[in-house]
């Protein structure tokens, strides 16, 4: 019951974050929403792992978190400096 409510609320927040990524007024809003969207996706995978009992999904959540962090840093560096690497 609680896991079902968590899945529904995570899905709603994912839709709202996707809207903010697509229609955000500034690039800062879009980058922040994209970071939230990747965290939301990782939490959804963890909740799915709790529901199904597949512990290998936790590795996927870790990979999603790492990729989300790296892409947020790359987007922020690109927006601040105009390039990602030196």
HELIX and SHEET records of a PDB file:
HELIX    1   1 UNK A    2  UNK A   23  1                                  22    
HELIX    2   2 UNK A   27  UNK A   52  1                                  26    
HELIX    3   3 UNK A   56  UNK A   81  1                                  26    
END                                                                             
